[in-house]
Amino acid sequence: MAKAILQFALIVATFLILTRIVSGFFVRDWGVAVIAALLFGLVNATLGFVLKILTFPLILLTFGLFSFVVNAVMLLLVSFLVPGFRIEGFWPALVAALVLAAVNMLFNAITKERREP
């Protein structure tokens, strides 16, 4: 449970940092970032799952790189639904999807439980 809360806080912080770094990616304040992160998790778990199943041949053909495109589309959908969270164009959404994937990968590598042999 604590790991999930920490990962959620990391996504919120990543949204706020992306606002400063990526042009075309805007979050009004931290409250909007919290709502956007919650909705992104919900959309990614439901609609993102369905889209990844439907686009599996493309994901397989591109060795998984098309999954970043699916995540970028999910971010664009969330930006459409949350007032105060705006992504202007596909490229900022793709950069944000890449950064979120890298941050999640690092978080999972750091918090991985290690078993002793």
Long-range contacts (C-beta under 8 A, 24 or more apart in sequence): 3-111, 6-107, 6-111, 7-104, 7-107, 8-37, 8-38, 8-41, 10-103, 10-104, 10-107, 11-37, 11-40, 11-41, 11-100, 11-103, 11-104, 12-37, 14-99, 14-100, 14-103, 15-85, 18-95, 18-96, 18-99, 22-92, 22-95, 22-96, 22-99, 23-92, 24-87, 24-88, 24-89, 24-91, 24-92, 25-86, 25-87, 25-88, 25-92, 25-93, 25-95, 25-96, 26-85, 26-86, 26-87, 26-88, 27-84, 27-85, 28-84, 28-85, 29-84, 32-82, 32-83, 32-84, 32-85, 33-85, 35-82, 35-85, 36-78, 36-79, 36-82, 36-85, 39-78, 39-81, 39-82, 40-74, 40-75, 40-78, 43-74, 43-77, 43-78, 44-71, 44-74, 47-74, 47-77, 48-74, 68-94, 68-97, 68-98, 68-101, 69-94, 69-97, 71-97, 71-100, 71-101, 72-96, 72-97
